[in-house]
Every structure is written in structure tokens, then in C-alpha cells.
Amino acid sequence: MRMETITIRKVVWVLSVFIMLLFSGCNNDDTEPNREKAIQKLEETDNARDFGRLLFLADSLGKVGDLNEGEAYYWQGYAYYRLKQRRTAEFYWKEWIVAMENATDERGLAVYARSASYLTGLFIRYIDFTSALAIVMPALKKLEAEHYTDNGDYTNLLIFAGCCRAYFNPNDSLANQLFEQAYQRHTDHIKKNPSRTAYLDAVVGYINISYGWLSVKRYHQGLAWTERFGQLIRDYKAQYPDDSAYIDKQWARYNIFSAIGYKGIGDIDKASEAYESYQQTHFSETPEGKLDACDYLMMAEHWKEAASNLGELDKIFVSEQVGQSLEDIQTKMLNKYRANYMAGQLDSANAVANQICQRLDSAIIKSTT
């Protein structure tokens, strides 16, 4: 979604929640205990961030039959993604969809739904909405035809489909219909089972819908969804008041989204008030929080503060083991250059330009592997 001053990071937020989800469904055959042990071993390896071993396990467990073909493809794709090998991850996830495209049983459909979610998320993260749309719409159609819609992956696909359609046409009425369906599903799920997981899944969805509308400059719609997001955080706080760090982070996001939306509609006072509330959160003082604030700061042409905050990029790159991809250059490094240049800090701007030049060749090569 194009916006001169807003960087596209929403999918990073989206993918973070998918890591915690498990495959649903079961087979009542003799291999099921082995499969459960295999999944547990893979999750433990994932939590230990040993992605090289995760790749080995996914391959070996698939070969001995503890995982079915689609599950093995999923975990191999996921391991490659975590190893920053995007194209290889994409290959395995495409194979995953092919392996499961004719599935009609619950376990197979669970794998198919997850495959579509991950692959669509991968495409959107790298701003390839054409490929994302080609995956998400047939996936929704198949899952609906098989009546396999009572799961989180289907809800995620509704949101992804809305984001894709809004990217190509912000006036597309179907985009908002898809968002409303997802909203109702999250609302119903929380009413039936107000668990932490239900709330956390809804938070990710609301973040992406809110940010999606803001990214295509539909500020009134973005603000309306941001208010829904804010109410969700209030409800979560009432249920789980001890989860202070998480509440602080999401409340910070609510305020920065509000600041962007109000700035977009020209209500400078409310935008400034929302940004001041953002600064009162602990999250705003973290490297990630300073980076998130730059969306508003660059809209408001607070160049010096934006340049200062973007100085946190190196910390972000080190902590997340990123900074060498075309997406990082496009959505982060170029903003850092622009903020420094507009702030009159020409020496710093030239230094960033040199960093971009040094990283560009390797980023182009990495994008094709």
C-alpha cells in the first residue's frame, strides 16, 4: 500500500502472531502419537531459534512419515523464511499448497489453510500484492466450499484479501465487507471464549485493518477502525490487567495510529494530543517504538526528531538480524536518508546514502534467491 510518508510494516506485525499458531485437526490412526511428538519437537526447536536444526528436523521427520507431505513442506518453508531465504521459503510454501489443494479431510484442510495464510503474508510483506491476491481469493473459495471456515487462518485470509483489494482500489466496497466479516468473527470468538489467545488474534487483525486504511490515505476509515482497536485493548485490560507490557505496547500503537489519522484529516490539535499520549508509553522509548513514531513525525514534517528516531535502525537491524533486503532499503533506509536530508543534516544523509549503495547489490542478489 503506497503512502509517501508511511512505511509498510504491518505484515511484520501480522507474521509475528502466526508463529504461535498450531496445526488443527487430527487423524485417528497409528501415526498420530508420532506426529504430535514431531510437532512438539519442531516447536521447541523454533522457540530455541535454532532454525538450521529446524530445517533438518522438518526434512527428516517428513521422510520417516511422522509429518505428512504438506506439513513437511510447511516447516521447511518456515525454517527457510527464518533463515532469511525468502525465495526458497516461497518455493516450499507453493509446493505445500499444491500438495494440499485437493484435500478434503480436516487435517489436510488445516495444512492448506495455513499454507495460504503464510504464503499470502510473505507476498504482502514484500509488497507483491498481485501474487498475494492470486493466492488468497482461491483459498477463501476452497475453504468456503469445504465448509472449513471456523478457524483463525480463514479469518486471517479475509483480512489479507481486504488488504489486497484496498491496495489496488481503496474504493473497493468488498474490501470493507471482508474486514467487517473478520471483525464479526473475532468479536464472536471473544464472546464465546475470552481467552488471551482470542484477544491476541483479534489485536493483530485490528492492527492490520487500521493500518491498511491509513496506508491508502483513507483516514476516516482508518480512525474508525483505530477506535475499535482501542476499545479492544480496553476490554483486554479489564480481563487481563496484569499483562502490563503488552497493554502498554498496544496502547502505544492505538495512539500513534490516532495521530496519523488525525493528521491525515487535518485535525492538528488531536494529532498532537495523540502523539503526546504515545510518548507517555514505555514502548515509545524502545528502538521499535521510536521507529514506529516516524510515520507520524514524517507526516508532520518533524524532520529532526524523525532523523533522531531513525538512528535506532542499526539496533533494530542487529536485534532482528535484518537490514540487508530490498524491503529494508525501500521502507527504512530511504526514509532515514530523507529525514536526515530534510533536517539539513547533510553529512548524516550522505553516510546513509553510502550505506544504501553498499547494501544494494547484495540485496538485489538476495531477493532472487
C-alpha positions, 0 to 999 in steps of 0.5 A, spaced: 500 500 500 503 506 497 503 512 502 509 517 501 510 518 508 508 511 511 512 505 511 509 498 510 510 494 516 504 491 518 505 484 515 511 484 520 506 485 525 501 480 522 507 474 521 509 475 528 502 472 531 502 466 526 508 463 529 504 461 535 499 458 531 498 450 531 496 445 526 488 443 527 485 437 526 487 430 527 487 423 524 485 417 528 490 412 526 497 409 528 501 415 526 498 420 530 502 419 537 508 420 532 506 426 529 504 430 535 511 428 538 514 431 531 510 437 532 512 438 539 519 437 537 519 442 531 516 447 536 521 447 541 526 447 536 523 454 533 522 457 540 530 455 541 531 459 534 535 454 532 532 454 525 538 450 521 536 444 526 529 446 524 530 445 517 533 438 518 528 436 523 522 438 518 526 434 512 527 428 516 521 427 520 517 428 513 521 422 510 520 417 516 512 419 515 511 422 522 509 429 518 505 428 512 507 431 505 504 438 506 506 439 513 513 437 511 513 442 506 510 447 511 516 447 516 521 447 511 518 453 508 518 456 515 525 454 517 527 457 510 523 464 511 527 464 518 533 463 515 532 469 511 531 465 504 525 468 502 525 465 495 526 458 497 521 459 503 516 461 497 518 455 493 516 450 499 510 454 501 507 453 493 509 446 493 505 445 500 499 448 497 499 444 491 500 438 495 494 440 499 489 443 494 485 437 493 484 435 500 478 434 503 479 431 510 480 436 516 487 435 517 489 436 510 484 442 510 488 445 516 495 444 512 492 448 506 489 453 510 495 455 513 499 454 507 495 460 504 495 464 510 503 464 510 504 464 503 499 470 502 503 474 508 510 473 505 507 476 498 504 482 502 510 483 506 514 484 500 509 488 497 507 483 491 500 484 492 498 481 485 501 474 487 498 475 494 491 476 491 492 470 486 493 466 492 488 468 497 481 469 493 482 461 491 483 459 498 477 463 501 473 459 495 476 452 497 475 453 504 468 456 503 466 450 499 469 445 504 465 448 509 472 449 513 471 456 515 471 456 523 478 457 524 483 463 525 487 462 518 480 463 514 479 469 518 486 471 517 485 470 509 479 475 509 483 480 512 489 479 507 484 479 501 481 486 504 488 488 504 489 486 497 483 489 494 484 496 498 491 496 495 489 496 488 482 500 489 481 503 496 474 504 493 473 497 493 466 496 497 468 488 498 474 490 501 470 493 507 465 487 507 471 482 508 474 486 514 467 487 517 466 479 516 473 478 520 471 483 525 464 479 526 468 473 527 473 475 532 468 479 536 464 472 536 470 468 538 471 473 544 464 472 546 464 465 546 471 464 549 475 470 552 481 467 552 488 471 551 489 467 545 482 470 542 484 477 544 491 476 541 488 474 534 483 479 534 489 485 536 493 483 530 487 483 525 485 490 528 492 492 527 492 490 520 485 493 518 487 500 521 493 500 518 491 498 511 486 504 511 491 509 513 496 506 508 491 508 502 490 515 505 483 513 507 483 516 514 476 516 516 476 509 515 482 508 518 480 512 525 474 508 525 477 502 525 483 505 530 477 506 535 475 499 535 482 497 536 482 501 542 476 499 545 479 492 544 485 493 548 480 496 553 476 490 554 483 486 554 485 490 560 479 489 564 480 481 563 487 481 563 490 487 567 496 484 569 499 483 562 502 490 563 507 490 557 503 488 552 497 493 554 502 498 554 505 496 547 498 496 544 496 502 547 502 505 544 500 503 537 492 505 538 495 512 539 500 513 534 495 510 529 490 516 532 495 521 530 496 519 523 489 519 522 488 525 525 493 528 521 491 525 515 484 529 516 487 535 518 485 535 525 492 538 528 490 539 535 488 531 536 494 529 532 498 532 537 494 530 543 495 523 540 502 523 539 503 526 546 499 520 549 504 515 545 510 518 548 507 517 555 508 509 553 514 505 555 514 502 548 515 509 545 522 509 548 524 502 545 528 502 538 521 499 535 517 504 538 521 510 536 521 507 529 514 506 529 513 514 531 516 516 524 510 515 520 507 520 524 513 525 525 514 524 517 507 526 516 508 532 520 514 534 517 518 533 524 524 532 520 529 532 526 526 528 531 524 523 525 532 523 523 533 522 531 528 516 531 531 513 525 538 512 528 535 506 532 535 502 525 542 499 526 539 496 533 533 494 530 537 491 524 542 487 529 536 485 534 532 482 528 538 480 524 535 484 518 537 490 514 540 487 508 533 486 503 530 490 498 524 491 503 529 494 508 532 499 503 525 501 500 521 502 507 527 504 512 533 506 509 530 511 504 526 514 509 532 515 514 536 518 508 530 523 507 529 525 514 536 526 515 536 530 508 530 534 510 533 536 517 539 539 513 543 534 516 547 533 510 553 529 512 548 524 516 544 523 509 550 522 505 553 516 510 546 513 509 546 514 502 553 510 502 550 505 506 544 504 501 549 503 495 553 498 499 547 494 501 544 494 494 547 489 490 547 484 495 540 485 496 538 485 489 542 478 489 538 476 495 531 477 493 532 472 487 534 467 491 
